[in-house]
């Protein structure tokens, strides 16, 4: 009883709203237009891109950021950038280049050419306010000699060049991999500086026979000042230009350059590449909506309403964007999906209102017809819009740990609210004017009076075709002339009979089993998308660089800083064994290991604190080959006694090409050890900030949104029109969501912020299209389920097919945007539209004929009513036989 009261109350409210809009169409047409003009200008004036890529795509709250703060408080990260090597996430400003020899070549034989390029970088000048700055003015300085920090591979190349100039063979200069001995006696790890290495067979010291690639990084100092940052940015820009010029001068080498701004630039490049394609998408959607709203009947055809419906969503999106920028929002490329998301939901309301108009009686005044259409459609559209708002509102909550997802969801919430307002106001006014034209028998395109049938019969065929109002199709038995709409006609005359055929149903069941199997298989293979190149333009320098880097420099993981942040008895044998256990399996760059070896070689004993620290300070750290280890130890002095309060070492693991996933696994293995070991330590690399619990962070929004929608649907079981409608809706949405998730995984789509936003949207897109179909079915009073599903498809199938077709056609131009972000968007939205279409037109029409709700009680009610009516007629005949005779 309660649900009928609520439903009738909502219908009555929207009927009155429809009447109010139809009586004041100019007002409801003008207000949205004025709002769009106001906020549209703010969009142009306040547009500003977001340049902080880390804050957008890295988890906002993670243990890695806390570890970074702690590590930075102990040892300056700016000074240790060269030691804490990271593939693409190096902090601060820098310039990096990979030099690749031709296939079969040896890059070490081209040491002289590489050093020429290196000198060109060092001599490159940047002008700022009349002053020239070179790399030596901007570089990170070493503490011991205040010289620029340079990669050790430069020293190796200089040795090779000296050997070539003195007519020695390069074999006399022994280069080992991954650790090599430098001329000053230092042992250096060059696993990230030399790539594509082939070792001399049976070589005990892992001597290098040949190598394909060399990677050199130039680190710039970061003081935090705006001026320093501007000069650094100009230097990076000149560095990239210089590398392009060097590529033209040295055709025997391939050069790939990268700077700190490259990732952001190539992330933002997607927006620039997609602008034209989005306009093409809009044109295609406008064309599809116009054609699908047309009929041969020039009176009842509504092509301009389809066109105006799409434009309504467009101007509401412009208003939403203006509000976003007025509130100091910053644009990023993930927001490219909002126009498609908004159109997918908004045009559904447009086409449902058109279908609702077609279901009204033609003999009513146009204002009453508009009110009836509102009463019929807006209840369902309000429910689906509310669920959109709940889903994206949950995504915008503090539980979301990815800033890009949070910003997107906030924008979608505003867009959904404005879509709803613009549809019942702006589009409702357009519907009023179109209804008035139809009632006054004006042509739907030319807006001229339609001639009478007698006048048309005397005119040529082409004129009759253009001015045909369907009078020759209409008979006195036909109550709805809109049945001649081509989609309506196809569904009624052909498709409904075919899909409910008993011989088709087994094949549909088999098709669903195949669909479910592939979906389940894909769900078991989900990958997290922590790789930043998934969001970049595919033909960009950053992606090219990352692919070459992954191919030739993926033998070793990023360098992991191992920070011991409490005083430790390093001279204790047990502590030494614990340190060996922790670093077992890693390639270590460690002062501790070098110091222990120094003591063993010199046959020196240091089993107590005073001897250990005294020899360390007075002897070991004075040696030229060990002086650089001073930066890895923090001493404190209490009276005459020295203590080691903190220290660090570096760990590097052997990896395969999937370096990022293995780095995450290393992090997950090392972190728990810090809690159970007596040695108190933290591990850090700049890459960890982007990858730390990324999978959990990125999946949390869709889990929260899904749970929110599920909770709403369960709590409203007894408030909606029919509880079984909610039950079927939950099953349908779950099937579509898991299908999209599994199939996108099989299509090589990782779980990044774009795919997660698409999964949140899929929840709502499925509800948007399945809910009206299911609720119409469960409320139908026909004798059989088959007849009920036919009526449901006939009532809502046209709007569903119009909307999904427009949506999918609008996605096609995204294929031609050379960007990984838009490829992901295209794949996910294509799967969302296709799976929804499959369920609405194939799976649900068949499965609903097998399972509840049963329609037998409707049949019994109808039989009881018919029997009661027959009894009444018999009584009347017995009481008044003369009246019957007269009849």
Buried (B, 14 or more C-beta within 10 A) or exposed (E): EEBEEBBEEBBEBBBEBBBBBBEBBEEBBBBBBEBBEEBBEBBEEBEEEBBEBBEBBBBBEBBBBEBBEEBBEBBEBBBBBBBBBBBBBBBBBBBBBBBBBEEEBBBBBBBEBBBEBBEBBEEBEBEEEEEEBBBEBBBBEBEEEEEBBBBBBBBBBBBBBEBBEEEEEBEEBBBBBBBBBBEEEBBBBBBBBBBBBEBBEEEEEBBBBBBBBBBBBBBBBBEEEEEBBEBBBBBBBBBBEBBEEBBEEBEEBBBBBBBBBBBBBBBBBBBEBBEEBBEBBBEBBBBBBBBBBBBBBBBBBBBBBBBBBBBBBBBBBBBBBBBBBBEEBBBBBBBBBBBBBBBBBBBBBBBBBBBBBBBBEBEBEBBBBBBBBBBBBBBBBBBBBEBBBBBBBBBBBEEBBBBBBBBBBBBBBBBBBBBBBBBBBBBBBBBBBBBBBBBEEBBBEEEEEBBEEEEBEEEEEEEBEBBBBBEEEBEEEEEEBBBBBEBBEBBBEEBBEEBBEEEBBEEBBEBBEEBBEBBEEBBEEBBBBBBBBBBBBBEBBBBBBBEBBBBBBBBBBBBBBBBBBEEBEBBBEEBBEBBEEBBEEBBBBBBBBBBBEBBEEEEEEBEEBEBBBEBBBEBBBEEEBBBBBBBBBBBEEEEEEBEBBBBBBBBBBEBEEEBBBBBBBBBEEBBEEBEEEEBBBBBBBBBBBBBBBBBEBBBBBBBBBBEBBBEBBEEBBEEBBBBBBBBBBBBBBBBBBBBBBBBBBBBEBBBBBBBBBBBBBBBBBBBBBBBBBBBBBBBBEBBBBBBBBBBBBBBBBBBBBBBBBBBBBBBBBBEEBBBBBBBBBBBBBBBBBBBBBBBBBBBBBBBBBEEEBEBEEBBEEEEEEEEEEEEEEEEEEEEEEEEEEEE
